Amino acid sequence: MQEGPGRAGGEVAALQREVDEWIQRIGVRYFNELTNMAILAEEVGEVARIMARRYGEQSEKESDKPKDLGEELADVLFVVLCLANQTDTDLGSAWRKKMETRTRRDADRHGGNPKLK
């Protein structure tokens, strides 16, 4: 995987390489794509649980209080990086394209939204 121009793209490429090296050294092999998709859904669910209870209206259980949101978000990122690697997706390049699209599309969109003031 090649690093393209742009800081974020290069950092994402480095993360993709780090995950791939970890899989080769410690993880033995990637789980198949469908298994990783199910794992991603599980990890997103764990993030949702923390958000709903800590920042939303649901009561937080004592057993959930020590859970670290950053670690759960990192679990989501790890699986996303696995999926990108095993589908030969250059996530850094995709990120740059998406940010360019968002910038063009939303340049004037949010500034005039009274709900965001």
MOPAC internal coordinates of N, CA, C and O (Angstrom, degrees):
PM7 1SCF
backbone

  N    0.0000 0     0.00 0     0.00 0    0    0    0
  C    1.4484 1     0.00 0     0.00 0    1    0    0
  C    1.5141 1   108.54 1     0.00 0    2    1    0
  O    1.2310 1   120.32 1   -50.48 1    3    2    1
  N    1.3146 1   116.99 1   129.52 1    3    2    1
  C    1.4451 1   121.00 1  -176.74 1    5    3    2
  C    1.5135 1   110.88 1   -97.63 1    6    5    3
  O    1.2310 1   121.88 1   -34.77 1    7    6    5
  N    1.3367 1   114.00 1   145.23 1    7    6    5
  C    1.4534 1   119.45 1   175.96 1    9    7    6
  C    1.5103 1   109.30 1   -84.69 1   10    9    7
  O    1.2310 1   120.48 1   -55.37 1   11   10    9
  N    1.3093 1   116.69 1   124.63 1   11   10    9
  C    1.4533 1   120.68 1   176.56 1   13   11   10
  C    1.5126 1   109.85 1   -89.91 1   14   13   11
  O    1.2310 1   120.32 1    -1.36 1   15   14   13
  N    1.3148 1   117.00 1   178.64 1   15   14   13
  C    1.4600 1   119.96 1   177.89 1   17   15   14
  C    1.5229 1   110.73 1   -69.31 1   18   17   15
  O    1.2310 1   121.21 1   -22.79 1   19   18   17
  N    1.2772 1   115.30 1   157.21 1   19   18   17
  C    1.4657 1   119.70 1   178.18 1   21   19   18
  C    1.5102 1   110.66 1   101.65 1   22   21   19
  O    1.2310 1   121.05 1   -49.00 1   23   22   21
  N    1.3060 1   115.60 1   131.00 1   23   22   21
  C    1.4582 1   121.80 1  -174.82 1   25   23   22
  C    1.5243 1   112.57 1   -60.00 1   26   25   23
  O    1.2310 1   119.78 1   129.64 1   27   26   25
  N    1.3358 1   118.03 1   -50.36 1   27   26   25
  C    1.4621 1   120.51 1  -177.43 1   29   27   26
  C    1.5217 1   111.33 1   -61.67 1   30   29   27
  O    1.2310 1   120.39 1   138.16 1   31   30   29
  N    1.3316 1   116.85 1   -41.84 1   31   30   29
  C    1.4554 1   120.27 1   179.44 1   33   31   30
  C    1.5127 1   111.73 1   -61.41 1   34   33   31
  O    1.2310 1   120.69 1   137.25 1   35   34   33
  N    1.3336 1   116.29 1   -42.75 1   35   34   33
  C    1.4576 1   120.61 1   178.82 1   37   35   34
  C    1.5177 1   112.05 1   -65.39 1   38   37   35
  O    1.2310 1   120.50 1   141.03 1   39   38   37
  N    1.3213 1   116.66 1   -38.97 1   39   38   37
  C    1.4588 1   120.83 1   178.65 1   41   39   38
  C    1.5267 1   110.91 1   -66.82 1   42   41   39
  O    1.2310 1   120.34 1   140.28 1   43   42   41
  N    1.3133 1   116.95 1   -39.72 1   43   42   41
  C    1.4630 1   120.71 1   178.52 1   45   43   42
  C    1.5260 1   109.84 1   -66.21 1   46   45   43
  O    1.2310 1   120.55 1   137.19 1   47   46   45
  N    1.3448 1   116.55 1   -42.81 1   47   46   45
  C    1.4659 1   120.20 1   177.86 1   49   47   46
  C    1.5224 1   110.22 1   -59.86 1   50   49   47
  O    1.2310 1   120.53 1   139.66 1   51   50   49
  N    1.3268 1   116.60 1   -40.34 1   51   50   49
  C    1.4668 1   120.35 1   178.32 1   53   51   50
  C    1.5312 1   110.54 1   -63.67 1   54   53   51
  O    1.2310 1   120.14 1   140.03 1   55   54   53
  N    1.3290 1   117.34 1   -39.97 1   55   54   53
  C    1.4718 1   120.62 1   177.16 1   57   55   54
  C    1.5260 1   110.67 1   -64.74 1   58   57   55
  O    1.2310 1   120.37 1   138.71 1   59   58   57
  N    1.3307 1   116.90 1   -41.29 1   59   58   57
  C    1.4681 1   119.73 1   178.35 1   61   59   58
  C    1.5277 1   110.07 1   -61.21 1   62   61   59
  O    1.2310 1   120.17 1   137.72 1   63   62   61
  N    1.3272 1   117.29 1   -42.28 1   63   62   61
  C    1.4699 1   120.23 1   178.26 1   65   63   62
  C    1.5248 1   111.07 1   -64.74 1   66   65   63
  O    1.2310 1   120.68 1   137.29 1   67   66   65
  N    1.3403 1   116.30 1   -42.71 1   67   66   65
  C    1.4595 1   120.46 1  -179.95 1   69   67   66
  C    1.5299 1   111.27 1   -59.88 1   70   69   67
  O    1.2310 1   120.54 1   135.78 1   71   70   69
  N    1.3165 1   116.58 1   -44.22 1   71   70   69
  C    1.4661 1   120.36 1   178.39 1   73   71   70
  C    1.5233 1   110.28 1   -64.03 1   74   73   71
  O    1.2310 1   120.19 1   136.00 1   75   74   73
  N    1.3322 1   117.24 1   -44.00 1   75   74   73
  C    1.4592 1   119.95 1  -179.66 1   77   75   74
  C    1.5283 1   111.03 1   -61.92 1   78   77   75
  O    1.2310 1   120.39 1   136.83 1   79   78   77
  N    1.3290 1   116.86 1   -43.17 1   79   78   77
  C    1.4698 1   120.27 1   177.99 1   81   79   78
  C    1.5240 1   110.98 1   -62.27 1   82   81   79
  O    1.2310 1   120.38 1   139.19 1   83   82   81
  N    1.3374 1   116.88 1   -40.81 1   83   82   81
  C    1.4633 1   120.62 1   178.67 1   85   83   82
  C    1.5271 1   110.61 1   -63.40 1   86   85   83
  O    1.2310 1   120.57 1   135.45 1   87   86   85
  N    1.3268 1   116.53 1   -44.55 1   87   86   85
  C    1.4691 1   120.63 1   179.15 1   89   87   86
  C    1.5259 1   109.50 1   -59.41 1   90   89   87
  O    1.2310 1   119.97 1   133.67 1   91   90   89
  N    1.3200 1   117.66 1   -46.33 1   91   90   89
  C    1.4624 1   121.02 1  -177.91 1   93   91   90
  C    1.5304 1   111.86 1   -65.25 1   94   93   91
  O    1.2310 1   120.53 1   142.32 1   95   94   93
  N    1.3262 1   116.59 1   -37.68 1   95   94   93
  C    1.4652 1   121.48 1  -175.49 1   97   95   94
  C    1.5267 1   113.00 1   -83.91 1   98   97   95
  O    1.2310 1   119.97 1   138.66 1   99   98   97
  N    1.3357 1   117.65 1   -41.34 1   99   98   97
  C    1.4652 1   121.66 1  -170.26 1  101   99   98
  C    1.5212 1   112.73 1  -119.66 1  102  101   99
  O    1.2310 1   120.08 1   141.68 1  103  102  101
  N    1.3042 1   117.46 1   -38.32 1  103  102  101
  C    1.4560 1   121.27 1  -173.41 1  105  103  102
  C    1.5202 1   114.52 1   -81.84 1  106  105  103
  O    1.2310 1   119.43 1   175.11 1  107  106  105
  N    1.3143 1   118.68 1    -4.89 1  107  106  105
  C    1.4623 1   126.78 1  -179.33 1  109  107  106
  C    1.5252 1   111.15 1    72.47 1  110  109  107
  O    1.2310 1   120.00 1   121.11 1  111  110  109
  N    1.3363 1   117.60 1   -58.89 1  111  110  109
  C    1.4584 1   121.99 1   177.33 1  113  111  110
  C    1.5212 1   107.87 1  -160.18 1  114  113  111
  O    1.2310 1   121.21 1   -13.84 1  115  114  113
  N    1.3310 1   115.28 1   166.16 1  115  114  113
  C    1.4654 1   120.11 1   175.13 1  117  115  114
  C    1.5226 1   108.95 1   -71.31 1  118  117  115
  O    1.2310 1   120.55 1   -36.79 1  119  118  117
  N    1.3258 1   116.55 1   143.21 1  119  118  117
  C    1.4604 1   119.71 1   165.12 1  121  119  118
  C    1.5212 1   105.97 1   -65.41 1  122  121  119
  O    1.2310 1   120.09 1   -22.97 1  123  122  121
  N    1.3268 1   117.42 1   157.03 1  123  122  121
  C    1.4639 1   117.21 1   179.63 1  125  123  122
  C    1.5325 1   109.99 1   -66.02 1  126  125  123
  O    1.2310 1   121.26 1   -15.67 1  127  126  125
  N    1.3221 1   115.20 1   164.33 1  127  126  125
  C    1.4580 1   121.12 1  -172.94 1  129  127  126
  C    1.5275 1   113.17 1   -59.36 1  130  129  127
  O    1.2310 1   120.43 1   140.10 1  131  130  129
  N    1.3229 1   116.79 1   -39.90 1  131  130  129
  C    1.4670 1   118.74 1  -179.75 1  133  131  130
  C    1.5220 1   111.80 1   -69.02 1  134  133  131
  O    1.2310 1   120.61 1   142.88 1  135  134  133
  N    1.3340 1   116.43 1   -37.12 1  135  134  133
  C    1.4610 1   119.56 1   175.38 1  137  135  134
  C    1.5214 1   109.99 1   -62.87 1  138  137  135
  O    1.2310 1   120.65 1   135.22 1  139  138  137
  N    1.3337 1   116.36 1   -44.78 1  139  138  137
  C    1.4672 1   119.05 1   178.82 1  141  139  138
  C    1.5221 1   111.80 1   -64.81 1  142  141  139
  O    1.2310 1   119.77 1   147.34 1  143  142  141
  N    1.3121 1   118.04 1   -32.66 1  143  142  141
  C    1.4639 1   119.76 1   176.53 1  145  143  142
  C    1.5249 1   110.05 1   -64.97 1  146  145  143
  O    1.2310 1   120.26 1   139.29 1  147  146  145
  N    1.3235 1   117.11 1   -40.71 1  147  146  145
  C    1.4698 1   120.45 1   177.32 1  149  147  146
  C    1.5267 1   110.76 1   -66.09 1  150  149  147
  O    1.2310 1   120.38 1   140.14 1  151  150  149
  N    1.3327 1   116.89 1   -39.86 1  151  150  149
  C    1.4679 1   120.82 1   177.68 1  153  151  150
  C    1.5262 1   109.74 1   -63.56 1  154  153  151
  O    1.2310 1   120.39 1   139.56 1  155  154  153
  N    1.3327 1   116.85 1   -40.44 1  155  154  153
  C    1.4615 1   120.32 1   177.61 1  157  155  154
  C    1.5290 1   110.78 1   -59.52 1  158  157  155
  O    1.2310 1   120.63 1   136.40 1  159  158  157
  N    1.3246 1   116.40 1   -43.60 1  159  158  157
  C    1.4725 1   119.84 1   178.73 1  161  159  158
  C    1.5265 1   110.47 1   -61.64 1  162  161  159
  O    1.2310 1   120.31 1   139.36 1  163  162  161
  N    1.3218 1   117.02 1   -40.64 1  163  162  161
  C    1.4762 1   120.86 1   177.81 1  165  163  162
  C    1.5220 1   110.86 1   -61.75 1  166  165  163
  O    1.2310 1   120.67 1   134.10 1  167  166  165
  N    1.3314 1   116.33 1   -45.90 1  167  166  165
  C    1.4600 1   120.67 1  -177.91 1  169  167  166
  C    1.5258 1   111.50 1   -66.00 1  170  169  167
  O    1.2310 1   120.25 1   139.51 1  171  170  169
  N    1.3237 1   117.13 1   -40.49 1  171  170  169
  C    1.4652 1   120.37 1   176.81 1  173  171  170
  C    1.5297 1   109.42 1   -63.42 1  174  173  171
  O    1.2310 1   120.53 1   143.14 1  175  174  173
  N    1.3218 1   116.59 1   -36.86 1  175  174  173
  C    1.4636 1   120.48 1   176.39 1  177  175  174
  C    1.5213 1   112.27 1   -61.21 1  178  177  175
  O    1.2310 1   120.42 1   142.15 1  179  178  177
  N    1.3252 1   116.81 1   -37.85 1  179  178  177
  C    1.4682 1   120.17 1   178.01 1  181  179  178
  C    1.5292 1   110.75 1   -66.49 1  182  181  179
  O    1.2310 1   120.45 1   141.04 1  183  182  181
  N    1.3296 1   116.75 1   -38.96 1  183  182  181
  C    1.4636 1   120.54 1   175.58 1  185  183  182
  C    1.5286 1   109.43 1   -63.90 1  186  185  183
  O    1.2310 1   120.37 1   135.32 1  187  186  185
  N    1.3247 1   116.91 1   -44.68 1  187  186  185
  C    1.4679 1   121.22 1  -179.70 1  189  187  186
  C    1.5226 1   111.27 1   -60.37 1  190  189  187
  O    1.2310 1   120.63 1   140.76 1  191  190  189
  N    1.3143 1   116.40 1   -39.24 1  191  190  189
  C    1.4732 1   120.41 1   179.77 1  193  191  190
  C    1.5310 1   110.50 1   -61.23 1  194  193  191
  O    1.2310 1   120.77 1   133.02 1  195  194  193
  N    1.3315 1   116.13 1   -46.98 1  195  194  193
  C    1.4647 1   119.76 1   178.87 1  197  195  194
  C    1.5284 1   110.12 1   -62.46 1  198  197  195
  O    1.2310 1   120.27 1   133.77 1  199  198  197
  N    1.3289 1   117.09 1   -46.23 1  199  198  197
  C    1.4611 1   120.51 1  -177.67 1  201  199  198
  C    1.5280 1   111.75 1   -61.96 1  202  201  199
  O    1.2310 1   120.43 1   136.06 1  203  202  201
  N    1.3389 1   116.78 1   -43.94 1  203  202  201
  C    1.4662 1   120.86 1  -177.36 1  205  203  202
  C    1.5234 1   111.74 1   -65.62 1  206  205  203
  O    1.2310 1   120.89 1   145.07 1  207  206  205
  N    1.3211 1   115.90 1   -34.93 1  207  206  205
  C    1.4546 1   119.56 1  -175.50 1  209  207  206
  C    1.5277 1   112.93 1   -91.35 1  210  209  207
  O    1.2310 1   120.33 1   144.67 1  211  210  209
  N    1.3151 1   116.98 1   -35.33 1  211  210  209
  C    1.4623 1   120.01 1  -176.97 1  213  211  210
  C    1.5260 1   112.15 1   -87.50 1  214  213  211
  O    1.2310 1   120.57 1   144.05 1  215  214  213
  N    1.3319 1   116.52 1   -35.95 1  215  214  213
  C    1.4651 1   120.06 1  -175.42 1  217  215  214
  C    1.5214 1   112.72 1  -115.53 1  218  217  215
  O    1.2310 1   120.41 1   165.35 1  219  218  217
  N    1.3226 1   116.82 1   -14.65 1  219  218  217
  C    1.4559 1   121.63 1   179.78 1  221  219  218
  C    1.5133 1   110.94 1   -98.88 1  222  221  219
  O    1.2310 1   121.30 1    21.43 1  223  222  221
  N    1.3071 1   115.12 1  -158.57 1  223  222  221
  C    1.4606 1   120.93 1  -172.74 1  225  223  222
  C    1.5196 1   114.08 1   -93.56 1  226  225  223
  O    1.2310 1   119.83 1   169.53 1  227  226  225
  N    1.3180 1   117.93 1   -10.47 1  227  226  225
  C    1.4547 1   119.02 1   178.82 1  229  227  226
  C    1.5194 1   110.56 1   -74.53 1  230  229  227
  O    1.2310 1   120.93 1   -30.22 1  231  230  229
  N    1.3282 1   115.83 1   149.78 1  231  230  229
  C    1.4632 1   120.95 1   176.34 1  233  231  230
  C    1.5195 1   109.12 1   -74.57 1  234  233  231
  O    1.2310 1   121.23 1   -40.71 1  235  234  233
  N    1.3249 1   115.26 1   139.29 1  235  234  233
  C    1.4556 1   119.88 1   178.63 1  237  235  234
  C    1.5232 1   109.61 1   -87.48 1  238  237  235
  O    1.2310 1   120.82 1   -51.88 1  239  238  237
  N    1.3296 1   116.04 1   128.12 1  239  238  237
  C    1.4516 1   121.01 1   177.97 1  241  239  238
  C    1.5257 1   109.30 1   -73.74 1  242  241  239
  O    1.2310 1   120.36 1   -30.40 1  243  242  241
  N    1.3204 1   116.92 1   149.60 1  243  242  241
  C    1.4608 1   121.12 1   177.88 1  245  243  242
  C    1.5182 1   110.95 1   -54.35 1  246  245  243
  O    1.2310 1   120.86 1   140.58 1  247  246  245
  N    1.3338 1   115.96 1   -39.42 1  247  246  245
  C    1.4678 1   119.79 1  -177.20 1  249  247  246
  C    1.5314 1   112.61 1   -68.15 1  250  249  247
  O    1.2310 1   120.06 1   161.74 1  251  250  249
  N    1.3427 1   117.49 1   -18.26 1  251  250  249
  C    1.4629 1   120.95 1   179.42 1  253  251  250
  C    1.5320 1   112.83 1   -91.37 1  254  253  251
  O    1.2310 1   120.07 1   162.24 1  255  254  253
  N    1.3212 1   117.47 1   -17.76 1  255  254  253
  C    1.4677 1   120.87 1  -173.65 1  257  255  254
  C    1.5266 1   114.02 1   -60.19 1  258  257  255
  O    1.2310 1   119.00 1   142.78 1  259  258  257
  N    1.3350 1   119.52 1   -37.22 1  259  258  257
  C    1.4718 1   117.35 1   179.77 1  261  259  258
  C    1.5279 1   114.64 1   -77.47 1  262  261  259
  O    1.2310 1   119.77 1   172.87 1  263  262  261
  N    1.3280 1   118.05 1    -7.13 1  263  262  261
  C    1.4663 1   120.18 1  -177.79 1  265  263  262
  C    1.5217 1   110.19 1   -65.80 1  266  265  263
  O    1.2310 1   120.99 1   -43.34 1  267  266  265
  N    1.3250 1   115.71 1   136.66 1  267  266  265
  C    1.4534 1   122.77 1  -175.79 1  269  267  266
  C    1.5280 1   109.50 1   -99.07 1  270  269  267
  O    1.2310 1   120.38 1   -63.28 1  271  270  269
  N    1.3260 1   116.89 1   116.72 1  271  270  269
  C    1.4666 1   121.41 1  -179.30 1  273  271  270
  C    1.5211 1   111.09 1   -59.25 1  274  273  271
  O    1.2310 1   120.34 1   138.88 1  275  274  273
  N    1.3161 1   116.95 1   -41.12 1  275  274  273
  C    1.4640 1   120.49 1   179.73 1  277  275  274
  C    1.5149 1   112.20 1   -59.90 1  278  277  275
  O    1.2310 1   120.24 1   137.88 1  279  278  277
  N    1.3220 1   117.16 1   -42.12 1  279  278  277
  C    1.4679 1   120.06 1   178.59 1  281  279  278
  C    1.5256 1   111.12 1   -65.32 1  282  281  279
  O    1.2310 1   120.48 1   141.09 1  283  282  281
  N    1.3194 1   116.68 1   -38.91 1  283  282  281
  C    1.4641 1   119.70 1   179.29 1  285  283  282
  C    1.5271 1   110.90 1   -68.26 1  286  285  283
  O    1.2310 1   120.11 1   140.16 1  287  286  285
  N    1.3340 1   117.39 1   -39.84 1  287  286  285
  C    1.4589 1   120.26 1   175.82 1  289  287  286
  C    1.5290 1   110.60 1   -64.53 1  290  289  287
  O    1.2310 1   120.39 1   142.99 1  291  290  289
  N    1.3322 1   116.87 1   -37.01 1  291  290  289
  C    1.4657 1   120.71 1   177.12 1  293  291  290
  C    1.5299 1   110.77 1   -64.92 1  294  293  291
  O    1.2310 1   119.92 1   144.24 1  295  294  293
  N    1.3330 1   117.75 1   -35.76 1  295  294  293
  C    1.4689 1   120.45 1   175.37 1  297  295  294
  C    1.5278 1   110.37 1   -61.37 1  298  297  295
  O    1.2310 1   120.48 1   137.53 1  299  298  297
  N    1.3375 1   116.69 1   -42.47 1  299  298  297
  C    1.4672 1   121.15 1   177.87 1  301  299  298
  C    1.5280 1   109.30 1   -61.17 1  302  301  299
  O    1.2310 1   120.45 1   132.85 1  303  302  301
  N    1.3183 1   116.74 1   -47.15 1  303  302  301
  C    1.4621 1   121.36 1  -179.23 1  305  303  302
  C    1.5222 1   111.22 1   -61.00 1  306  305  303
  O    1.2310 1   120.03 1   137.82 1  307  306  305
  N    1.3278 1   117.54 1   -42.18 1  307  306  305
  C    1.4623 1   121.52 1   179.70 1  309  307  306
  C    1.5268 1   110.87 1   -57.81 1  310  309  307
  O    1.2310 1   120.42 1   132.96 1  311  310  309
  N    1.3242 1   116.80 1   -47.04 1  311  310  309
  C    1.4624 1   120.08 1  -178.21 1  313  311  310
  C    1.5264 1   110.78 1   -69.10 1  314  313  311
  O    1.2310 1   119.87 1   142.54 1  315  314  313
  N    1.3349 1   117.86 1   -37.46 1  315  314  313
  C    1.4626 1   120.62 1   176.11 1  317  315  314
  C    1.5301 1   109.59 1   -61.05 1  318  317  315
  O    1.2310 1   120.33 1   137.67 1  319  318  317
  N    1.3220 1   116.98 1   -42.33 1  319  318  317
  C    1.4662 1   120.85 1   178.27 1  321  319  318
  C    1.5251 1   110.93 1   -64.77 1  322  321  319
  O    1.2310 1   120.21 1   141.40 1  323  322  321
  N    1.3328 1   117.21 1   -38.60 1  323  322  321
  C    1.4686 1   120.29 1   175.59 1  325  323  322
  C    1.5246 1   110.47 1   -60.22 1  326  325  323
  O    1.2310 1   120.40 1   132.01 1  327  326  325
  N    1.3177 1   116.84 1   -47.99 1  327  326  325
  C    1.4629 1   120.86 1  -179.66 1  329  327  326
  C    1.5250 1   111.32 1   -61.64 1  330  329  327
  O    1.2310 1   120.34 1   139.53 1  331  330  329
  N    1.3204 1   116.95 1   -40.47 1  331  330  329
  C    1.4648 1   120.18 1   177.95 1  333  331  330
  C    1.5303 1   110.03 1   -62.48 1  334  333  331
  O    1.2310 1   120.50 1   134.57 1  335  334  333
  N    1.3224 1   116.65 1   -45.43 1  335  334  333
  C    1.4699 1   120.29 1  -179.46 1  337  335  334
  C    1.5154 1   111.68 1   -61.27 1  338  337  335
  O    1.2310 1   120.60 1   132.75 1  339  338  337
  N    1.3049 1   116.46 1   -47.25 1  339  338  337
  C    1.4605 1   118.24 1  -173.19 1  341  339  338
  C    1.5224 1   113.28 1   -77.85 1  342  341  339
  O    1.2310 1   120.03 1   170.67 1  343  342  341
  N    1.3168 1   117.55 1    -9.33 1  343  342  341
  C    1.4636 1   120.91 1   175.05 1  345  343  342
  C    1.5269 1   111.03 1  -109.63 1  346  345  343
  O    1.2310 1   120.64 1  -167.55 1  347  346  345
  N    1.3213 1   116.37 1    12.45 1  347  346  345
  C    1.4715 1   122.56 1   179.87 1  349  347  346
  C    1.5237 1   112.25 1    53.93 1  350  349  347
  O    1.2310 1   120.83 1  -137.67 1  351  350  349
  N    1.3248 1   116.01 1    42.33 1  351  350  349
  C    1.4546 1   121.96 1   177.95 1  353  351  350
  C    1.5208 1   109.36 1   -97.94 1  354  353  351
  O    1.2310 1   120.59 1   -56.43 1  355  354  353
  N    1.3088 1   116.48 1   123.57 1  355  354  353
  C    1.4584 1   121.93 1   175.19 1  357  355  354
  C    1.5209 1   106.69 1   -82.93 1  358  357  355
  O    1.2310 1   121.02 1   -85.51 1  359  358  357
  N    1.3038 1   115.66 1    94.49 1  359  358  357
  C    1.4583 1   121.34 1  -174.09 1  361  359  358
  C    1.5325 1   111.70 1   -66.73 1  362  361  359
  O    1.2310 1   120.12 1   148.00 1  363  362  361
  N    1.3234 1   117.37 1   -32.00 1  363  362  361
  C    1.4657 1   120.19 1   177.69 1  365  363  362
  C    1.5176 1   111.24 1   -63.14 1  366  365  363
  O    1.2310 1   120.62 1   134.71 1  367  366  365
  N    1.3277 1   116.42 1   -45.29 1  367  366  365
  C    1.4609 1   121.16 1   177.94 1  369  367  366
  C    1.5267 1   110.17 1   -65.12 1  370  369  367
  O    1.2310 1   120.48 1   136.53 1  371  370  369
  N    1.3190 1   116.69 1   -43.47 1  371  370  369
  C    1.4669 1   120.69 1   178.82 1  373  371  370
  C    1.5284 1   110.37 1   -61.98 1  374  373  371
  O    1.2310 1   120.56 1   141.95 1  375  374  373
  N    1.3359 1   116.53 1   -38.05 1  375  374  373
  C    1.4620 1   120.94 1   178.71 1  377  375  374
  C    1.5218 1   110.70 1   -62.55 1  378  377  375
  O    1.2310 1   120.64 1   132.00 1  379  378  377
  N    1.3363 1   116.38 1   -48.00 1  379  378  377
  C    1.4607 1   120.18 1  -179.50 1  381  379  378
  C    1.5291 1   110.83 1   -59.98 1  382  381  379
  O    1.2310 1   120.33 1   135.10 1  383  382  381
  N    1.3395 1   116.97 1   -44.90 1  383  382  381
  C    1.4677 1   120.44 1   178.46 1  385  383  382
  C    1.5205 1   111.00 1   -60.80 1  386  385  383
  O    1.2310 1   120.56 1   135.74 1  387  386  385
  N    1.3182 1   116.53 1   -44.26 1  387  386  385
  C    1.4672 1   120.40 1  -178.17 1  389  387  386
  C    1.5192 1   111.11 1   -64.48 1  390  389  387
  O    1.2310 1   119.94 1   139.21 1  391  390  389
  N    1.3297 1   117.72 1   -40.79 1  391  390  389
  C    1.4607 1   120.07 1   179.74 1  393  391  390
  C    1.5261 1   111.20 1   -67.48 1  394  393  391
  O    1.2310 1   120.06 1   143.23 1  395  394  393
  N    1.3346 1   117.48 1   -36.77 1  395  394  393
  C    1.4646 1   120.35 1   175.59 1  397  395  394
  C    1.5259 1   110.10 1   -63.34 1  398  397  395
  O    1.2310 1   120.51 1   135.85 1  399  398  397
  N    1.3274 1   116.63 1   -44.15 1  399  398  397
  C    1.4697 1   121.30 1   178.89 1  401  399  398
  C    1.5188 1   110.55 1   -61.69 1  402  401  399
  O    1.2310 1   120.37 1   132.51 1  403  402  401
  N    1.3251 1   116.90 1   -47.49 1  403  402  401
  C    1.4635 1   120.70 1  -179.78 1  405  403  402
  C    1.5261 1   111.10 1   -61.58 1  406  405  403
  O    1.2310 1   120.85 1   139.39 1  407  406  405
  N    1.3206 1   115.98 1   -40.61 1  407  406  405
  C    1.4672 1   120.19 1  -178.83 1  409  407  406
  C    1.5178 1   110.65 1   -63.83 1  410  409  407
  O    1.2310 1   120.57 1   133.77 1  411  410  409
  N    1.3340 1   116.52 1   -46.23 1  411  410  409
  C    1.4764 1   119.72 1   177.90 1  413  411  410
  C    1.5222 1   110.59 1   -64.22 1  414  413  411
  O    1.2310 1   120.39 1   131.07 1  415  414  413
  N    1.3114 1   116.86 1   -48.93 1  415  414  413
  C    1.4640 1   121.27 1  -174.65 1  417  415  414
  C    1.5269 1   112.25 1   -66.37 1  418  417  415
  O    1.2310 1   120.53 1   141.33 1  419  418  417
  N    1.3246 1   116.60 1   -38.67 1  419  418  417
  C    1.4613 1   120.45 1  -170.86 1  421  419  418
  C    1.5254 1   114.07 1  -105.32 1  422  421  419
  O    1.2310 1   120.02 1  -169.30 1  423  422  421
  N    1.3383 1   117.58 1    10.70 1  423  422  421
  C    1.4654 1   120.81 1  -175.49 1  425  423  422
  C    1.5253 1   112.20 1   -52.76 1  426  425  423
  O    1.2310 1   120.50 1   139.68 1  427  426  425
  N    1.3190 1   116.66 1   -40.32 1  427  426  425
  C    1.4706 1   120.15 1  -179.15 1  429  427  426
  C    1.5208 1   112.47 1  -114.94 1  430  429  427
  O    1.2310 1   120.64 1   177.75 1  431  430  429
  N    1.2880 1   116.39 1    -2.25 1  431  430  429
  C    1.4647 1   121.04 1  -171.23 1  433  431  430
  C    1.5232 1   113.51 1   -69.62 1  434  433  431
  O    1.2310 1   119.76 1   131.80 1  435  434  433
  N    1.3057 1   118.07 1   -48.20 1  435  434  433
  C    1.4675 1   120.35 1  -171.62 1  437  435  434
  C    1.5246 1   113.70 1   -86.97 1  438  437  435
  O    1.2310 1   120.66 1   152.14 1  439  438  437
  N    1.3403 1   116.35 1   -27.86 1  439  438  437
  C    1.4653 1   119.61 1  -178.64 1  441  439  438
  C    1.5239 1   113.22 1   -60.31 1  442  441  439
  O    1.2310 1   120.02 1   147.89 1  443  442  441
  N    1.3248 1   117.57 1   -32.11 1  443  442  441
  C    1.4536 1   120.78 1  -179.04 1  445  443  442
  C    1.5246 1   114.28 1   -94.18 1  446  445  443
  O    1.2310 1   120.25 1  -172.95 1  447  446  445
  N    1.3020 1   117.13 1     7.05 1  447  446  445
  C    1.4669 1   120.39 1  -177.62 1  449  447  446
  C    1.5329 1   109.48 1   -85.82 1  450  449  447
  O    1.2310 1   119.68 1   -68.45 1  451  450  449
  N    1.3360 1   118.21 1   111.55 1  451  450  449
  C    1.4625 1   120.18 1  -178.51 1  453  451  450
  C    1.5265 1   113.05 1   -65.41 1  454  453  451
  O    1.2310 1   120.00 1   159.38 1  455  454  453
  N    1.3066 1   117.60 1   -20.62 1  455  454  453
  C    1.4793 1   120.13 1   179.24 1  457  455  454
  C    1.5256 1   111.29 1   -69.09 1  458  457  455
  O    1.2310 1   120.67 1   159.26 1  459  458  457
  N    1.3292 1   116.32 1   -20.74 1  459  458  457
  C    1.4685 1   120.14 1  -177.18 1  461  459  458
  C    1.5281 1   113.20 1   -97.06 1  462  461  459
  O    1.2310 1   120.71 1  -176.51 1  463  462  461
  N    1.3133 1   116.26 1     3.49 1  463  462  461
  C    1.4834 1   120.53 1  -179.14 1  465  463  462
  C    1.5023 1   109.68 1   -87.27 1  466  465  463
  O    1.2310 1   120.10 1   180.00 1  467  466  465

